[in-house]
Amino acid sequence: MKCREEMLVELLKERNFHVTTAESCTGGLIAATIINVSGASAVLDQGLVTYSNEAKERLVCVQRKTLEAYGAVSPETAEEMARGAAASAGAEVGISSTGIAGPDGGTREKPVGLVYLGCFVQGNVKVKKCMFSGNRGEIRRQSVEAALDFALDCLKQEKEKSD
């Protein structure tokens, strides 16, 4: 059985789509996982690690007012990151992650393990809220797996609409 990243690369190739990532809490692991697939260079243009707010603004055009109003870990920021990632490379698909991997940084409103994933597909953006548990590495790994599954779901839904 194919793993999720193989299925994603295959689906992107079928659609002749390219993908770009903008990653905060996953720090490039989504792109790195896609790159594990032979032939991924046909679909992956670039992966951006936008860990700081300044990088989110500069590299993927997250608005300062969004960061000030909602914070870096928010559905609004995840949406702007996914849209900005795709725009930065002229890609049809953008995947984003922003969250709190811990062990520090959590609050009552935004606890450790809270992650927002964004997926842009040809002008449409969806955001998914996730709550993961475990240590920092486990939260990041779960985030990558969820991001790849979310991207697959978004691409399949987009394909169904266009068929």
HUVEN-V826622 format. One record per backbone hydrogen bond with DSSP energy under -0.5 kcal/mol. NH is the residue of the N-H (numbers start at 0). CO is the residue of the C=O. Records with the same first field share a line. If there is no record, write none. Layout:
NH = CO ; CO
This chain:
6 = 2
7 = 3
8 = 4
9 = 5
10 = 6
11 = 7
12 = 8
13 = 9
14 = 10
15 = 11 ; 12
16 = 11
18 = 42
19 = 92
20 = 45
21 = 94
22 = 47
23 = 96
26 = 23
28 = 25
31 = 27
32 = 28
33 = 29
34 = 30
35 = 31 ; 32
36 = 33
39 = 36
41 = 38
42 = 39
43 = 39
44 = 18 ; 42
45 = 18
47 = 20
49 = 22 ; 47
50 = 48
55 = 51
56 = 52
57 = 53
58 = 54
59 = 54 ; 55
60 = 56
61 = 55
65 = 62
66 = 62
67 = 63
68 = 64
69 = 65
70 = 65 ; 66
73 = 71
77 = 73
78 = 74
79 = 75
80 = 76
81 = 77
82 = 78
83 = 79
84 = 80
85 = 81
86 = 82
87 = 83
88 = 84 ; 85
89 = 85
90 = 85
91 = 17
92 = 17
93 = 119
94 = 19
95 = 117
96 = 21
97 = 115
99 = 113
100 = 98
106 = 109
112 = 99
113 = 110
114 = 129
115 = 97
116 = 127
117 = 95
118 = 125
119 = 93
120 = 123
121 = 91
123 = 120
125 = 118
127 = 116
129 = 114
131 = 112
138 = 134
139 = 135
140 = 136
141 = 137
142 = 138
143 = 139
144 = 140
145 = 141
146 = 142
147 = 143
148 = 144
149 = 145
150 = 146
151 = 147
152 = 148
153 = 149
154 = 150
155 = 151
156 = 152
157 = 153
158 = 154
159 = 155
160 = 156
161 = 157
162 = 158
